[in-house]
Amino acid sequence: MPNLDLDIEVYEFVRACSKRDIKELIQELIDDGHLPKDIYDAKGEMKKEMNRKTSSEIDFEDKLDKLKLKFFSLSKDEEETLEKIFKKHL
């Protein structure tokens, strides 16, 4: 299979996609860790609140998701720092 190097703008690619293609693209972004896994509701539709989140908010939540997987590798100082943040904001 030949290797083609095409210079296509992202918006051009997305506009050329069908709804099915967009859903596949979103699933690929989820699988690759670029979007949170809980973006869809139980009906398989995008959650309403996901439509309102900024990219920085999504990035922040993604970092929190990754951080919770590191719970057992946190130092005591790191735990205390997080506890201070929790007490301040929760």
PyMOL Python script that loads the backbone (N, CA, C, O; Angstrom):
from pymol import cmd

cmd.read_pdbstr("""\
ATOM      1  N   MET A   1       0.851  -1.166   0.000  1.00  0.00           N
ATOM      2  CA  MET A   1       0.000   0.000   0.000  1.00  0.00           C
ATOM      3  C   MET A   1       0.905   1.240   0.000  1.00  0.00           C
ATOM      4  O   MET A   1       1.828   1.326   0.809  1.00  0.00           O
ATOM      5  N   PRO A   2       0.652   2.185  -0.887  1.00  0.00           N
ATOM      6  CA  PRO A   2       1.495   3.385  -0.940  1.00  0.00           C
ATOM      7  C   PRO A   2       1.270   4.290   0.261  1.00  0.00           C
ATOM      8  O   PRO A   2       0.171   4.362   0.811  1.00  0.00           O
ATOM      9  N   ASN A   3       2.334   4.976   0.652  1.00  0.00           N
ATOM     10  CA  ASN A   3       2.252   5.916   1.767  1.00  0.00           C
ATOM     11  C   ASN A   3       2.011   7.305   1.201  1.00  0.00           C
ATOM     12  O   ASN A   3       2.873   7.850   0.512  1.00  0.00           O
ATOM     13  N   LEU A   4       0.852   7.882   1.482  1.00  0.00           N
ATOM     14  CA  LEU A   4       0.500   9.197   0.969  1.00  0.00           C
ATOM     15  C   LEU A   4       0.638  10.233   2.067  1.00  0.00           C
ATOM     16  O   LEU A   4       0.228   9.999   3.204  1.00  0.00           O
ATOM     17  N   ASP A   5       1.207  11.364   1.735  1.00  0.00           N
ATOM     18  CA  ASP A   5       1.332  12.469   2.679  1.00  0.00           C
ATOM     19  C   ASP A   5       0.420  13.588   2.197  1.00  0.00           C
ATOM     20  O   ASP A   5       0.762  14.326   1.272  1.00  0.00           O
ATOM     21  N   LEU A   6      -0.737  13.709   2.827  1.00  0.00           N
ATOM     22  CA  LEU A   6      -1.716  14.724   2.440  1.00  0.00           C
ATOM     23  C   LEU A   6      -1.725  15.849   3.450  1.00  0.00           C
ATOM     24  O   LEU A   6      -1.647  15.617   4.657  1.00  0.00           O
ATOM     25  N   ASP A   7      -1.818  17.054   2.959  1.00  0.00           N
ATOM     26  CA  ASP A   7      -1.901  18.221   3.843  1.00  0.00           C
ATOM     27  C   ASP A   7      -3.350  18.682   3.877  1.00  0.00           C
ATOM     28  O   ASP A   7      -3.792  19.460   3.030  1.00  0.00           O
ATOM     29  N   ILE A   8      -4.084  18.188   4.873  1.00  0.00           N
ATOM     30  CA  ILE A   8      -5.510  18.500   5.011  1.00  0.00           C
ATOM     31  C   ILE A   8      -5.718  19.164   6.358  1.00  0.00           C
ATOM     32  O   ILE A   8      -5.227  18.690   7.382  1.00  0.00           O
ATOM     33  N   GLU A   9      -6.439  20.248   6.346  1.00  0.00           N
ATOM     34  CA  GLU A   9      -6.770  20.933   7.598  1.00  0.00           C
ATOM     35  C   GLU A   9      -7.779  20.087   8.372  1.00  0.00           C
ATOM     36  O   GLU A   9      -8.623  19.413   7.782  1.00  0.00           O
ATOM     37  N   VAL A  10      -7.682  20.131   9.699  1.00  0.00           N
ATOM     38  CA  VAL A  10      -8.572  19.334  10.547  1.00  0.00           C
ATOM     39  C   VAL A  10     -10.034  19.679  10.272  1.00  0.00           C
ATOM     40  O   VAL A  10     -10.872  18.784  10.157  1.00  0.00           O
ATOM     41  N   TYR A  11     -10.343  20.974  10.166  1.00  0.00           N
ATOM     42  CA  TYR A  11     -11.738  21.360   9.937  1.00  0.00           C
ATOM     43  C   TYR A  11     -12.242  20.828   8.598  1.00  0.00           C
ATOM     44  O   TYR A  11     -13.424  20.505   8.476  1.00  0.00           O
ATOM     45  N   GLU A  12     -11.369  20.730   7.585  1.00  0.00           N
ATOM     46  CA  GLU A  12     -11.777  20.177   6.296  1.00  0.00           C
ATOM     47  C   GLU A  12     -12.101  18.692   6.433  1.00  0.00           C
ATOM     48  O   GLU A  12     -13.085  18.199   5.881  1.00  0.00           O
ATOM     49  N   PHE A  13     -11.253  17.997   7.180  1.00  0.00           N
ATOM     50  CA  PHE A  13     -11.477  16.572   7.395  1.00  0.00           C
ATOM     51  C   PHE A  13     -12.796  16.332   8.122  1.00  0.00           C
ATOM     52  O   PHE A  13     -13.599  15.494   7.711  1.00  0.00           O
ATOM     53  N   VAL A  14     -13.009  17.079   9.211  1.00  0.00           N
ATOM     54  CA  VAL A  14     -14.217  16.883  10.016  1.00  0.00           C
ATOM     55  C   VAL A  14     -15.472  17.206   9.208  1.00  0.00           C
ATOM     56  O   VAL A  14     -16.460  16.475   9.280  1.00  0.00           O
ATOM     57  N   ARG A  15     -15.441  18.278   8.452  1.00  0.00           N
ATOM     58  CA  ARG A  15     -16.611  18.658   7.642  1.00  0.00           C
ATOM     59  C   ARG A  15     -16.926  17.627   6.571  1.00  0.00           C
ATOM     60  O   ARG A  15     -18.075  17.514   6.143  1.00  0.00           O
ATOM     61  N   ALA A  16     -15.930  16.880   6.136  1.00  0.00           N
ATOM     62  CA  ALA A  16     -16.142  15.863   5.108  1.00  0.00           C
ATOM     63  C   ALA A  16     -16.654  14.549   5.696  1.00  0.00           C
ATOM     64  O   ALA A  16     -17.057  13.656   4.950  1.00  0.00           O
ATOM     65  N   CYS A  17     -16.643  14.421   7.010  1.00  0.00           N
ATOM     66  CA  CYS A  17     -17.069  13.189   7.676  1.00  0.00           C
ATOM     67  C   CYS A  17     -18.577  13.101   7.807  1.00  0.00           C
ATOM     68  O   CYS A  17     -19.266  14.106   7.981  1.00  0.00           O
ATOM     69  N   SER A  18     -19.075  11.872   7.719  1.00  0.00           N
ATOM     70  CA  SER A  18     -20.486  11.611   8.001  1.00  0.00           C
ATOM     71  C   SER A  18     -20.678  11.536   9.510  1.00  0.00           C
ATOM     72  O   SER A  18     -19.704  11.539  10.264  1.00  0.00           O
ATOM     73  N   LYS A  19     -21.929  11.470   9.950  1.00  0.00           N
ATOM     74  CA  LYS A  19     -22.194  11.329  11.393  1.00  0.00           C
ATOM     75  C   LYS A  19     -21.565  10.044  11.927  1.00  0.00           C
ATOM     76  O   LYS A  19     -21.035  10.019  13.037  1.00  0.00           O
ATOM     77  N   ARG A  20     -21.627   8.992  11.139  1.00  0.00           N
ATOM     78  CA  ARG A  20     -21.026   7.719  11.547  1.00  0.00           C
ATOM     79  C   ARG A  20     -19.512   7.862  11.676  1.00  0.00           C
ATOM     80  O   ARG A  20     -18.912   7.357  12.624  1.00  0.00           O
ATOM     81  N   ASP A  21     -18.899   8.555  10.715  1.00  0.00           N
ATOM     82  CA  ASP A  21     -17.453   8.793  10.780  1.00  0.00           C
ATOM     83  C   ASP A  21     -17.073   9.579  12.026  1.00  0.00           C
ATOM     84  O   ASP A  21     -16.066   9.282  12.669  1.00  0.00           O
ATOM     85  N   ILE A  22     -17.885  10.592  12.369  1.00  0.00           N
ATOM     86  CA  ILE A  22     -17.611  11.423  13.552  1.00  0.00           C
ATOM     87  C   ILE A  22     -17.681  10.574  14.810  1.00  0.00           C
ATOM     88  O   ILE A  22     -16.835  10.700  15.695  1.00  0.00           O
ATOM     89  N   LYS A  23     -18.695   9.698  14.894  1.00  0.00           N
ATOM     90  CA  LYS A  23     -18.800   8.823  16.061  1.00  0.00           C
ATOM     91  C   LYS A  23     -17.585   7.908  16.162  1.00  0.00           C
ATOM     92  O   LYS A  23     -17.083   7.668  17.261  1.00  0.00           O
ATOM     93  N   GLU A  24     -17.109   7.397  15.035  1.00  0.00           N
ATOM     94  CA  GLU A  24     -15.920   6.551  15.043  1.00  0.00           C
ATOM     95  C   GLU A  24     -14.694   7.361  15.456  1.00  0.00           C
ATOM     96  O   GLU A  24     -13.844   6.867  16.197  1.00  0.00           O
ATOM     97  N   LEU A  25     -14.600   8.584  14.987  1.00  0.00           N
ATOM     98  CA  LEU A  25     -13.489   9.457  15.361  1.00  0.00           C
ATOM     99  C   LEU A  25     -13.494   9.733  16.856  1.00  0.00           C
ATOM    100  O   LEU A  25     -12.450   9.673  17.506  1.00  0.00           O
ATOM    101  N   ILE A  26     -14.674  10.036  17.404  1.00  0.00           N
ATOM    102  CA  ILE A  26     -14.794  10.288  18.843  1.00  0.00           C
ATOM    103  C   ILE A  26     -14.384   9.038  19.624  1.00  0.00           C
ATOM    104  O   ILE A  26     -13.667   9.135  20.619  1.00  0.00           O
ATOM    105  N   GLN A  27     -14.834   7.877  19.179  1.00  0.00           N
ATOM    106  CA  GLN A  27     -14.469   6.636  19.874  1.00  0.00           C
ATOM    107  C   GLN A  27     -12.961   6.409  19.819  1.00  0.00           C
ATOM    108  O   GLN A  27     -12.369   5.955  20.798  1.00  0.00           O
ATOM    109  N   GLU A  28     -12.343   6.717  18.699  1.00  0.00           N
ATOM    110  CA  GLU A  28     -10.892   6.566  18.575  1.00  0.00           C
ATOM    111  C   GLU A  28     -10.170   7.523  19.516  1.00  0.00           C
ATOM    112  O   GLU A  28      -9.162   7.158  20.122  1.00  0.00           O
ATOM    113  N   LEU A  29     -10.687   8.762  19.642  1.00  0.00           N
ATOM    114  CA  LEU A  29     -10.094   9.734  20.556  1.00  0.00           C
ATOM    115  C   LEU A  29     -10.238   9.286  22.011  1.00  0.00           C
ATOM    116  O   LEU A  29      -9.350   9.522  22.831  1.00  0.00           O
ATOM    117  N   ILE A  30     -11.356   8.642  22.322  1.00  0.00           N
ATOM    118  CA  ILE A  30     -11.554   8.088  23.667  1.00  0.00           C
ATOM    119  C   ILE A  30     -10.561   6.952  23.898  1.00  0.00           C
ATOM    120  O   ILE A  30      -9.890   6.902  24.929  1.00  0.00           O
ATOM    121  N   ASP A  31     -10.475   6.047  22.933  1.00  0.00           N
ATOM    122  CA  ASP A  31      -9.581   4.892  23.062  1.00  0.00           C
ATOM    123  C   ASP A  31      -8.124   5.310  23.211  1.00  0.00           C
ATOM    124  O   ASP A  31      -7.353   4.651  23.909  1.00  0.00           O
ATOM    125  N   ASP A  32      -7.747   6.407  22.554  1.00  0.00           N
ATOM    126  CA  ASP A  32      -6.366   6.896  22.627  1.00  0.00           C
ATOM    127  C   ASP A  32      -6.121   7.806  23.817  1.00  0.00           C
ATOM    128  O   ASP A  32      -5.006   8.293  24.004  1.00  0.00           O
ATOM    129  N   GLY A  33      -7.161   8.047  24.635  1.00  0.00           N
ATOM    130  CA  GLY A  33      -7.000   8.842  25.843  1.00  0.00           C
ATOM    131  C   GLY A  33      -7.088  10.344  25.652  1.00  0.00           C
ATOM    132  O   GLY A  33      -6.721  11.102  26.549  1.00  0.00           O
ATOM    133  N   HIS A  34      -7.571  10.790  24.492  1.00  0.00           N
ATOM    134  CA  HIS A  34      -7.697  12.232  24.241  1.00  0.00           C
ATOM    135  C   HIS A  34      -9.019  12.798  24.730  1.00  0.00           C
ATOM    136  O   HIS A  34      -9.160  14.010  24.892  1.00  0.00           O
ATOM    137  N   LEU A  35      -9.984  11.926  24.962  1.00  0.00           N
ATOM    138  CA  LEU A  35     -11.285  12.319  25.506  1.00  0.00           C
ATOM    139  C   LEU A  35     -11.618  11.393  26.668  1.00  0.00           C
ATOM    140  O   LEU A  35     -11.183  10.242  26.690  1.00  0.00           O
ATOM    141  N   PRO A  36     -12.392  11.893  27.642  1.00  0.00           N
ATOM    142  CA  PRO A  36     -12.757  11.035  28.776  1.00  0.00           C
ATOM    143  C   PRO A  36     -13.663   9.885  28.348  1.00  0.00           C
ATOM    144  O   PRO A  36     -14.431   9.998  27.392  1.00  0.00           O
ATOM    145  N   LYS A  37     -13.556   8.782  29.074  1.00  0.00           N
ATOM    146  CA  LYS A  37     -14.331   7.592  28.734  1.00  0.00           C
ATOM    147  C   LYS A  37     -15.824   7.747  29.014  1.00  0.00           C
ATOM    148  O   LYS A  37     -16.637   7.042  28.416  1.00  0.00           O
ATOM    149  N   ASP A  38     -16.195   8.653  29.912  1.00  0.00           N
ATOM    150  CA  ASP A  38     -17.607   8.804  30.281  1.00  0.00           C
ATOM    151  C   ASP A  38     -18.293   9.912  29.490  1.00  0.00           C
ATOM    152  O   ASP A  38     -19.190  10.574  30.012  1.00  0.00           O
ATOM    153  N   ILE A  39     -17.895  10.122  28.261  1.00  0.00           N
ATOM    154  CA  ILE A  39     -18.450  11.186  27.430  1.00  0.00           C
ATOM    155  C   ILE A  39     -19.885  10.857  26.980  1.00  0.00           C
ATOM    156  O   ILE A  39     -20.666  11.763  26.687  1.00  0.00           O
ATOM    157  N   TYR A  40     -20.229   9.559  26.925  1.00  0.00           N
ATOM    158  CA  TYR A  40     -21.552   9.142  26.486  1.00  0.00           C
ATOM    159  C   TYR A  40     -22.425   8.714  27.668  1.00  0.00           C
ATOM    160  O   TYR A  40     -21.921   8.202  28.667  1.00  0.00           O
ATOM    161  N   ASP A  41     -23.732   8.927  27.545  1.00  0.00           N
ATOM    162  CA  ASP A  41     -24.667   8.475  28.571  1.00  0.00           C
ATOM    163  C   ASP A  41     -25.055   7.023  28.304  1.00  0.00           C
ATOM    164  O   ASP A  41     -24.514   6.390  27.398  1.00  0.00           O
ATOM    165  N   ALA A  42     -25.988   6.498  29.089  1.00  0.00           N
ATOM    166  CA  ALA A  42     -26.383   5.092  28.970  1.00  0.00           C
ATOM    167  C   ALA A  42     -27.026   4.777  27.617  1.00  0.00           C
ATOM    168  O   ALA A  42     -27.007   3.629  27.173  1.00  0.00           O
ATOM    169  N   LYS A  43     -27.590   5.786  26.968  1.00  0.00           N
ATOM    170  CA  LYS A  43     -28.228   5.594  25.661  1.00  0.00           C
ATOM    171  C   LYS A  43     -27.221   5.648  24.514  1.00  0.00           C
ATOM    172  O   LYS A  43     -27.584   5.447  23.355  1.00  0.00           O
ATOM    173  N   GLY A  44     -25.969   5.918  24.834  1.00  0.00           N
ATOM    174  CA  GLY A  44     -24.954   6.021  23.798  1.00  0.00           C
ATOM    175  C   GLY A  44     -24.893   7.394  23.151  1.00  0.00           C
ATOM    176  O   GLY A  44     -24.267   7.574  22.106  1.00  0.00           O
ATOM    177  N   GLU A  45     -25.553   8.363  23.785  1.00  0.00           N
ATOM    178  CA  GLU A  45     -25.536   9.730  23.269  1.00  0.00           C
ATOM    179  C   GLU A  45     -24.566  10.567  24.096  1.00  0.00           C
ATOM    180  O   GLU A  45     -24.349  10.306  25.279  1.00  0.00           O
ATOM    181  N   MET A  46     -23.986  11.580  23.449  1.00  0.00           N
ATOM    182  CA  MET A  46     -23.040  12.429  24.156  1.00  0.00           C
ATOM    183  C   MET A  46     -23.771  13.160  25.281  1.00  0.00           C
ATOM    184  O   MET A  46     -24.840  13.736  25.078  1.00  0.00           O
ATOM    185  N   LYS A  47     -23.169  13.122  26.469  1.00  0.00           N
ATOM    186  CA  LYS A  47     -23.768  13.797  27.610  1.00  0.00           C
ATOM    187  C   LYS A  47     -23.862  15.289  27.341  1.00  0.00           C
ATOM    188  O   LYS A  47     -22.958  15.877  26.748  1.00  0.00           O
ATOM    189  N   LYS A  48     -24.949  15.896  27.775  1.00  0.00           N
ATOM    190  CA  LYS A  48     -25.172  17.323  27.553  1.00  0.00           C
ATOM    191  C   LYS A  48     -24.059  18.169  28.148  1.00  0.00           C
ATOM    192  O   LYS A  48     -23.616  19.131  27.520  1.00  0.00           O
ATOM    193  N   GLU A  49     -23.594  17.826  29.358  1.00  0.00           N
ATOM    194  CA  GLU A  49     -22.560  18.631  29.996  1.00  0.00           C
ATOM    195  C   GLU A  49     -21.236  18.557  29.243  1.00  0.00           C
ATOM    196  O   GLU A  49     -20.408  19.458  29.372  1.00  0.00           O
ATOM    197  N   MET A  50     -21.021  17.502  28.462  1.00  0.00           N
ATOM    198  CA  MET A  50     -19.783  17.402  27.683  1.00  0.00           C
ATOM    199  C   MET A  50     -19.747  18.450  26.582  1.00  0.00           C
ATOM    200  O   MET A  50     -18.679  18.918  26.188  1.00  0.00           O
ATOM    201  N   ASN A  51     -20.925  18.812  26.093  1.00  0.00           N
ATOM    202  CA  ASN A  51     -20.989  19.820  25.041  1.00  0.00           C
ATOM    203  C   ASN A  51     -20.600  21.202  25.551  1.00  0.00           C
ATOM    204  O   ASN A  51     -20.257  22.077  24.755  1.00  0.00           O
ATOM    205  N   ARG A  52     -20.646  21.412  26.856  1.00  0.00           N
ATOM    206  CA  ARG A  52     -20.368  22.730  27.423  1.00  0.00           C
ATOM    207  C   ARG A  52     -18.969  22.851  28.010  1.00  0.00           C
ATOM    208  O   ARG A  52     -18.567  23.948  28.398  1.00  0.00           O
ATOM    209  N   LYS A  53     -18.232  21.779  28.085  1.00  0.00           N
ATOM    210  CA  LYS A  53     -16.910  21.824  28.709  1.00  0.00           C
ATOM    211  C   LYS A  53     -15.879  22.409  27.751  1.00  0.00           C
ATOM    212  O   LYS A  53     -15.911  22.172  26.543  1.00  0.00           O
ATOM    213  N   THR A  54     -14.976  23.171  28.325  1.00  0.00           N
ATOM    214  CA  THR A  54     -13.868  23.708  27.535  1.00  0.00           C
ATOM    215  C   THR A  54     -12.775  22.647  27.418  1.00  0.00           C
ATOM    216  O   THR A  54     -12.767  21.665  28.161  1.00  0.00           O
ATOM    217  N   SER A  55     -11.871  22.853  26.497  1.00  0.00           N
ATOM    218  CA  SER A  55     -10.787  21.886  26.332  1.00  0.00           C
ATOM    219  C   SER A  55      -9.905  21.838  27.577  1.00  0.00           C
ATOM    220  O   SER A  55      -9.384  20.780  27.930  1.00  0.00           O
ATOM    221  N   SER A  56      -9.737  22.980  28.241  1.00  0.00           N
ATOM    222  CA  SER A  56      -8.914  22.967  29.461  1.00  0.00           C
ATOM    223  C   SER A  56      -9.616  22.206  30.583  1.00  0.00           C
ATOM    224  O   SER A  56      -8.956  21.550  31.389  1.00  0.00           O
ATOM    225  N   GLU A  57     -10.946  22.286  30.646  1.00  0.00           N
ATOM    226  CA  GLU A  57     -11.687  21.533  31.656  1.00  0.00           C
ATOM    227  C   GLU A  57     -11.596  20.034  31.381  1.00  0.00           C
ATOM    228  O   GLU A  57     -11.422  19.237  32.303  1.00  0.00           O
ATOM    229  N   ILE A  58     -11.714  19.661  30.130  1.00  0.00           N
ATOM    230  CA  ILE A  58     -11.595  18.253  29.757  1.00  0.00           C
ATOM    231  C   ILE A  58     -10.189  17.750  30.072  1.00  0.00           C
ATOM    232  O   ILE A  58     -10.017  16.642  30.580  1.00  0.00           O
ATOM    233  N   ASP A  59      -9.192  18.567  29.767  1.00  0.00           N
ATOM    234  CA  ASP A  59      -7.796  18.211  30.060  1.00  0.00           C
ATOM    235  C   ASP A  59      -7.595  18.040  31.568  1.00  0.00           C
ATOM    236  O   ASP A  59      -6.939  17.095  32.006  1.00  0.00           O
ATOM    237  N   PHE A  60      -8.157  18.950  32.356  1.00  0.00           N
ATOM    238  CA  PHE A  60      -8.059  18.881  33.819  1.00  0.00           C
ATOM    239  C   PHE A  60      -8.682  17.589  34.342  1.00  0.00           C
ATOM    240  O   PHE A  60      -8.085  16.906  35.175  1.00  0.00           O
ATOM    241  N   GLU A  61      -9.877  17.252  33.861  1.00  0.00           N
ATOM    242  CA  GLU A  61     -10.545  16.029  34.301  1.00  0.00           C
ATOM    243  C   GLU A  61      -9.756  14.790  33.882  1.00  0.00           C
ATOM    244  O   GLU A  61      -9.685  13.807  34.619  1.00  0.00           O
ATOM    245  N   ASP A  62      -9.171  14.850  32.696  1.00  0.00           N
ATOM    246  CA  ASP A  62      -8.351  13.729  32.232  1.00  0.00           C
ATOM    247  C   ASP A  62      -7.158  13.530  33.163  1.00  0.00           C
ATOM    248  O   ASP A  62      -6.809  12.398  33.501  1.00  0.00           O
ATOM    249  N   LYS A  63      -6.536  14.629  33.573  1.00  0.00           N
ATOM    250  CA  LYS A  63      -5.405  14.544  34.498  1.00  0.00           C
ATOM    251  C   LYS A  63      -5.841  13.986  35.848  1.00  0.00           C
ATOM    252  O   LYS A  63      -5.115  13.203  36.459  1.00  0.00           O
ATOM    253  N   LEU A  64      -7.020  14.382  36.315  1.00  0.00           N
ATOM    254  CA  LEU A  64      -7.527  13.837  37.573  1.00  0.00           C
ATOM    255  C   LEU A  64      -7.782  12.334  37.461  1.00  0.00           C
ATOM    256  O   LEU A  64      -7.486  11.576  38.385  1.00  0.00           O
ATOM    257  N   ASP A  65      -8.332  11.912  36.323  1.00  0.00           N
ATOM    258  CA  ASP A  65      -8.563  10.486  36.107  1.00  0.00           C
ATOM    259  C   ASP A  65      -7.252   9.705  36.152  1.00  0.00           C
ATOM    260  O   ASP A  65      -7.189   8.620  36.731  1.00  0.00           O
ATOM    261  N   LYS A  66      -6.210  10.260  35.539  1.00  0.00           N
ATOM    262  CA  LYS A  66      -4.903   9.593  35.545  1.00  0.00           C
ATOM    263  C   LYS A  66      -4.291   9.614  36.946  1.00  0.00           C
ATOM    264  O   LYS A  66      -3.657   8.647  37.367  1.00  0.00           O
ATOM    265  N   LEU A  67      -4.484  10.718  37.661  1.00  0.00           N
ATOM    266  CA  LEU A  67      -3.927  10.847  39.002  1.00  0.00           C
ATOM    267  C   LEU A  67      -4.537   9.826  39.959  1.00  0.00           C
ATOM    268  O   LEU A  67      -3.834   9.266  40.800  1.00  0.00           O
ATOM    269  N   LYS A  68      -5.834   9.584  39.835  1.00  0.00           N
ATOM    270  CA  LYS A  68      -6.461   8.633  40.766  1.00  0.00           C
ATOM    271  C   LYS A  68      -5.919   7.222  40.590  1.00  0.00           C
ATOM    272  O   LYS A  68      -5.991   6.411  41.513  1.00  0.00           O
ATOM    273  N   LEU A  69      -5.376   6.924  39.412  1.00  0.00           N
ATOM    274  CA  LEU A  69      -4.765   5.612  39.197  1.00  0.00           C
ATOM    275  C   LEU A  69      -3.398   5.505  39.871  1.00  0.00           C
ATOM    276  O   LEU A  69      -2.857   4.408  40.009  1.00  0.00           O
ATOM    277  N   LYS A  70      -2.844   6.635  40.286  1.00  0.00           N
ATOM    278  CA  LYS A  70      -1.520   6.682  40.907  1.00  0.00           C
ATOM    279  C   LYS A  70      -1.605   6.807  42.433  1.00  0.00           C
ATOM    280  O   LYS A  70      -0.603   7.115  43.078  1.00  0.00           O
ATOM    281  N   PHE A  71      -2.768   6.577  43.007  1.00  0.00           N
ATOM    282  CA  PHE A  71      -2.984   6.770  44.439  1.00  0.00           C
ATOM    283  C   PHE A  71      -1.907   6.110  45.288  1.00  0.00           C
ATOM    284  O   PHE A  71      -1.362   6.735  46.198  1.00  0.00           O
ATOM    285  N   PHE A  72      -1.601   4.858  44.997  1.00  0.00           N
ATOM    286  CA  PHE A  72      -0.663   4.112  45.843  1.00  0.00           C
ATOM    287  C   PHE A  72       0.792   4.519  45.648  1.00  0.00           C
ATOM    288  O   PHE A  72       1.653   4.121  46.432  1.00  0.00           O
ATOM    289  N   SER A  73       1.079   5.306  44.614  1.00  0.00           N
ATOM    290  CA  SER A  73       2.462   5.732  44.399  1.00  0.00           C
ATOM    291  C   SER A  73       2.704   7.180  44.851  1.00  0.00           C
ATOM    292  O   SER A  73       3.797   7.715  44.660  1.00  0.00           O
ATOM    293  N   LEU A  74       1.688   7.811  45.448  1.00  0.00           N
ATOM    294  CA  LEU A  74       1.853   9.178  45.942  1.00  0.00           C
ATOM    295  C   LEU A  74       2.669   9.184  47.233  1.00  0.00           C
ATOM    296  O   LEU A  74       2.529   8.303  48.082  1.00  0.00           O
ATOM    297  N   SER A  75       3.513  10.186  47.355  1.00  0.00           N
ATOM    298  CA  SER A  75       4.269  10.347  48.600  1.00  0.00           C
ATOM    299  C   SER A  75       3.347  10.953  49.659  1.00  0.00           C
ATOM    300  O   SER A  75       2.263  11.447  49.350  1.00  0.00           O
ATOM    301  N   LYS A  76       3.792  10.904  50.891  1.00  0.00           N
ATOM    302  CA  LYS A  76       3.020  11.492  51.993  1.00  0.00           C
ATOM    303  C   LYS A  76       2.833  12.996  51.766  1.00  0.00           C
ATOM    304  O   LYS A  76       1.751  13.532  52.008  1.00  0.00           O
ATOM    305  N   ASP A  77       3.884  13.673  51.303  1.00  0.00           N
ATOM    306  CA  ASP A  77       3.801  15.110  51.017  1.00  0.00           C
ATOM    307  C   ASP A  77       2.775  15.401  49.918  1.00  0.00           C
ATOM    308  O   ASP A  77       2.019  16.369  50.002  1.00  0.00           O
ATOM    309  N   GLU A  78       2.758  14.562  48.901  1.00  0.00           N
ATOM    310  CA  GLU A  78       1.793  14.746  47.814  1.00  0.00           C
ATOM    311  C   GLU A  78       0.365  14.538  48.313  1.00  0.00           C
ATOM    312  O   GLU A  78      -0.542  15.283  47.942  1.00  0.00           O
ATOM    313  N   GLU A  79       0.172  13.541  49.140  1.00  0.00           N
ATOM    314  CA  GLU A  79      -1.154  13.310  49.727  1.00  0.00           C
ATOM    315  C   GLU A  79      -1.602  14.505  50.559  1.00  0.00           C
ATOM    316  O   GLU A  79      -2.757  14.923  50.487  1.00  0.00           O
ATOM    317  N   GLU A  80      -0.685  15.051  51.347  1.00  0.00           N
ATOM    318  CA  GLU A  80      -1.010  16.204  52.183  1.00  0.00           C
ATOM    319  C   GLU A  80      -1.340  17.431  51.331  1.00  0.00           C
ATOM    320  O   GLU A  80      -2.246  18.196  51.663  1.00  0.00           O
ATOM    321  N   THR A  81      -0.612  17.613  50.245  1.00  0.00           N
ATOM    322  CA  THR A  81      -0.889  18.729  49.337  1.00  0.00           C
ATOM    323  C   THR A  81      -2.282  18.588  48.738  1.00  0.00           C
ATOM    324  O   THR A  81      -3.039  19.557  48.682  1.00  0.00           O
ATOM    325  N   LEU A  82      -2.618  17.384  48.292  1.00  0.00           N
ATOM    326  CA  LEU A  82      -3.954  17.150  47.749  1.00  0.00           C
ATOM    327  C   LEU A  82      -5.026  17.370  48.810  1.00  0.00           C
ATOM    328  O   LEU A  82      -6.084  17.930  48.521  1.00  0.00           O
ATOM    329  N   GLU A  83      -4.758  16.937  50.019  1.00  0.00           N
ATOM    330  CA  GLU A  83      -5.719  17.122  51.113  1.00  0.00           C
ATOM    331  C   GLU A  83      -5.977  18.610  51.358  1.00  0.00           C
ATOM    332  O   GLU A  83      -7.115  19.003  51.615  1.00  0.00           O
ATOM    333  N   LYS A  84      -4.943  19.433  51.284  1.00  0.00           N
ATOM    334  CA  LYS A  84      -5.106  20.880  51.435  1.00  0.00           C
ATOM    335  C   LYS A  84      -5.988  21.447  50.331  1.00  0.00           C
ATOM    336  O   LYS A  84      -6.841  22.298  50.578  1.00  0.00           O
ATOM    337  N   ILE A  85      -5.773  20.968  49.116  1.00  0.00           N
ATOM    338  CA  ILE A  85      -6.593  21.422  47.986  1.00  0.00           C
ATOM    339  C   ILE A  85      -8.046  21.012  48.200  1.00  0.00           C
ATOM    340  O   ILE A  85      -8.958  21.806  47.969  1.00  0.00           O
ATOM    341  N   PHE A  86      -8.265  19.765  48.644  1.00  0.00           N
ATOM    342  CA  PHE A  86      -9.632  19.283  48.898  1.00  0.00           C
ATOM    343  C   PHE A  86     -10.327  20.143  49.952  1.00  0.00           C
ATOM    344  O   PHE A  86     -11.473  20.554  49.772  1.00  0.00           O
ATOM    345  N   LYS A  87      -9.630  20.408  51.043  1.00  0.00           N
ATOM    346  CA  LYS A  87     -10.231  21.190  52.119  1.00  0.00           C
ATOM    347  C   LYS A  87     -10.573  22.598  51.672  1.00  0.00           C
ATOM    348  O   LYS A  87     -11.566  23.172  52.119  1.00  0.00           O
ATOM    349  N   LYS A  88      -9.759  23.154  50.797  1.00  0.00           N
ATOM    350  CA  LYS A  88      -9.995  24.514  50.319  1.00  0.00           C
ATOM    351  C   LYS A  88     -11.177  24.582  49.360  1.00  0.00           C
ATOM    352  O   LYS A  88     -11.934  25.553  49.383  1.00  0.00           O
ATOM    353  N   HIS A  89     -11.346  23.581  48.530  1.00  0.00           N
ATOM    354  CA  HIS A  89     -12.318  23.670  47.436  1.00  0.00           C
ATOM    355  C   HIS A  89     -13.550  22.782  47.590  1.00  0.00           C
ATOM    356  O   HIS A  89     -14.513  22.927  46.836  1.00  0.00           O
ATOM    357  N   LEU A  90     -13.530  21.879  48.543  1.00  0.00           N
ATOM    358  CA  LEU A  90     -14.686  20.968  48.660  1.00  0.00           C
ATOM    359  C   LEU A  90     -15.475  21.227  49.915  1.00  0.00           C
ATOM    360  O   LEU A  90     -16.474  20.553  50.166  1.00  0.00           O
TER     361      LEU A  90
END
""", "prot")
cmd.dss("prot")
cmd.show_as("cartoon", "prot")
cmd.util.cbc("prot")
cmd.orient("prot")
